[in-house]
Amino acid sequence: MLTKLSIAILLAAAMPAMAAEVREADYEDFESCYGSFEGAQTVLPKLQDQIAPADLDDIAHGMEALDADFHDLEMRLSASVFHSDRKSLDAAHVSGTLPWARPQNQNLDYWSRNGPMSRFCFDLIKRLSQTVPVTPN
């Protein structure tokens, strides 16, 4: 039977292994996804007259929850993944917002296909959320 100390030692030993599964490229991809999510947030208010009020409320509530998740994961990544080039992270973030800034992409059809984020981003966020250790407050 494992004691509490044994369990704590096993968990501590597993933490670096989990963090090692996250690459710098994952952090850059995360920033691109975060930028795309923020782009989707900026376009959504422009579409409010095309979406039923109850649906818009549901979408807005979901977006708020996703925003909190993104913020939490960004803090966890910055605490556990070494990345020496902040400029590349910032550039990845901006690149995610750019498609949303194009006038031809500020419509319900584009938002429906790409918002609040791509399938790739959902899969990445899910994997990172399960892999990156939770940092104590």
Secondary structure, DSSP 8 states (H G I E B T S, - for coil): ---HHHHHHHHHHHHHHHHHT--HHHHHHHHHHHHHHHHHHHHGGGGGGGS-HHHHHHHHHHHHHHHHHHHHHHHHHHHHS----HHHHHHHHHHHHHHHHSGGG-SHHHHHHHSS--HHHHHHHHHHHHHS-----
